[in-house]
């Protein structure tokens, strides 16, 4: 529900999640600066792609070793899975 909590899968998901999240923030900055509706639409698209990368388990591309700051996220990898009220995940 809140992402993939299997430790073997988490490291492979970070590249596209981080790339699209950075693109979403850049588009949001452009949207605030220009107040153009297309820029706000791009924020929504990049945000959706960032979540899709997590949900669909997109693997890191072959060139991701050149961008280590995009391919890993220590805070995300150390996070505990959320506990639901009824005990199921």
N, C-alpha and C positions, 0 to 999 in steps of 0.2 A: 504494500500500500504506500509506504513512504520511500520506496526505492529498493534496490537490491542489497540485502544484508548478508549475502554469502561472501565471506572474505576472499575466496578464490576468484570471484567475478568482479569485485569492486575495482581493483587496479586497472582492469582492462577497459573500464567505462569512462575514465576521467578525461581523456583527451577531447573527445567530441563534446562532452558536457561543458568543459571549460572553454573551448573555442566558441561554441554557440552562446555561452553566457557572456563572454567578452564582447562578442558581436552585438548581443542584445543591449549591453550597457553603452556601447559606442553608438548604436542606433538611437537609444534613448537620449543621449546627450545631443545628438544631431536633431532629434525631434524637439527637444526643449529649445534649442537654439533657433531652429527654423519654423517651428510650429506648423510643419507640413504633415498632412494626414498619412502620406505614404511612409514617412519615417516612423510614425506610431504603429503602422501596420507591420513594418519590418521588426519592430520590437516584439510584437506578438508572435511573428513567425519564428524568429530566433529563439525566443523563450520556449516555444512548443518543440522546436528541434532539440533544444538542450534537454528537455524532459524525455523526449522520445529516445534520445541516445541512452538514457538510463534504463528506460522500460524495455527497449528492444535489444539491449546488450550489444551495442555496437562496439566492435573490437578496435583497438588502437591501430592506426595505419602504420605502414612499414617505416615511414620517415619520422615517427613520433619520438624516436630516441634523440633527435636533434633539438627537441623542445621539451626538456625534462620538467620545466615549470608548468607545462600544460598537461603532462601525462600522469602526474600524481598529485594527490591532495592528502597530506598526512592527517589533517583534522577530520576529513571525511572517512578515511580508512580506520581511524581509531574510535569512531562514533559507535555508541551502543544502539542496538535496534530498539525502536519504540515499543513499549508494552501497551497492549490494548486493555481495556477494562474487563473484557470477558475472557482474557487469557489466550486468545488465538491471534495469529498474525496474518 
